[in-house]
Each structure stands twice: as C-alpha cells, then as structure tokens.
C-alpha cells in the first residue's frame, strides 16, 4: 500500500470543528483548519495522510457523520 493513497473525506458543511476526530486519531493525521464552512465553523483538514492507519476512529466519534477515510488506487 502506498504511503499517500489514503484520503480523509470531510463534509465541510457538516463539520462543526468539535475536534473529536482530531483527538481520537492515534497518529495525529487531522487538525482543525482555517477554512470556514457556511455555518462559520473551521473545517477539519488532513495534515499527515501518510501516517493514517485506516483505523476509522475519526468516523466513529464524529457526531455529525462528517468524516471518513478512503483508500485510493
């Protein structure tokens, strides 16, 4: 598996920048970003995709179902 073939899919409009996904990530691959969504919240962004271990904890803890991880070919 390539080091850069994992991508976090983030629904910007659903994200409320609660930070639960950021805190849950065992590899610190996510961070609260500077881009604001339509509600005025800072959207979470992928900062170190190469360290993602596809654990899915970000998806599990998100109360707004705003994040997931996919593997690219």
C-alpha positions as CSV (number, residue, x, y, z in Angstrom):
1,X,0.0,0.0,0.0
2,X,1.4,3.4,-1.0
3,X,2.1,5.9,1.8
4,X,0.0,8.6,0.2
5,X,-3.0,6.7,-1.0
6,X,-5.3,7.4,2.0
7,X,-7.7,10.3,1.9
8,X,-10.0,11.7,4.6
9,X,-13.3,12.6,3.1
10,X,-14.7,15.5,5.1
11,X,-18.1,17.0,4.6
12,X,-17.3,20.7,5.2
13,X,-20.9,21.7,5.7
14,X,-21.5,19.0,8.3
15,X,-18.2,19.7,10.3
16,X,-18.7,21.8,13.4
17,X,-15.0,21.7,14.4
18,X,-15.7,19.9,17.7
19,X,-12.3,18.3,17.4
20,X,-13.4,14.8,18.5
21,X,-11.8,13.3,15.3
22,X,-8.6,15.2,15.9
23,X,-8.4,14.0,19.5
24,X,-9.3,10.4,18.6
25,X,-6.7,10.0,15.8
26,X,-3.9,7.9,17.2
27,X,-1.5,9.2,14.5
28,X,-2.4,12.9,14.6
29,X,-3.3,13.0,10.9
30,X,-6.0,15.6,11.4
31,X,-6.2,19.2,12.6
32,X,-8.7,22.0,12.9
33,X,-8.2,24.0,9.7
34,X,-8.6,27.7,8.9
35,X,-11.3,27.3,6.2
36,X,-14.7,28.2,7.4
37,X,-17.9,26.5,6.2
38,X,-21.3,28.1,5.6
39,X,-22.1,27.9,9.3
40,X,-18.8,29.7,10.3
41,X,-17.1,26.7,11.7
42,X,-13.4,25.9,10.9
43,X,-13.4,22.6,8.9
44,X,-11.1,19.8,10.0
45,X,-8.4,19.0,7.4
46,X,-6.0,16.2,6.7
47,X,-2.4,17.3,7.7
48,X,-0.5,14.0,7.6
49,X,-2.3,11.5,5.3
50,X,0.8,9.3,5.0
51,X,0.5,8.4,8.7
52,X,-3.1,7.3,8.6
53,X,-3.6,3.7,9.6
54,X,-7.2,3.4,8.5
55,X,-8.5,2.8,12.0
56,X,-11.7,4.7,11.3
57,X,-11.8,6.2,14.8
58,X,-12.4,9.7,13.2
59,X,-15.6,8.4,11.5
60,X,-16.8,6.6,14.6
61,X,-16.5,9.5,17.0
62,X,-17.9,12.2,14.6
63,X,-21.4,13.1,16.0
64,X,-22.3,14.7,12.6
65,X,-21.1,12.0,10.3
66,X,-18.9,14.5,8.6
67,X,-15.7,12.4,8.1
68,X,-14.5,9.1,6.7
69,X,-11.4,7.5,5.2
70,X,-11.0,6.1,1.7
71,X,-8.1,4.2,0.1
72,X,-7.2,5.4,-3.4
73,X,-5.9,3.0,-6.1
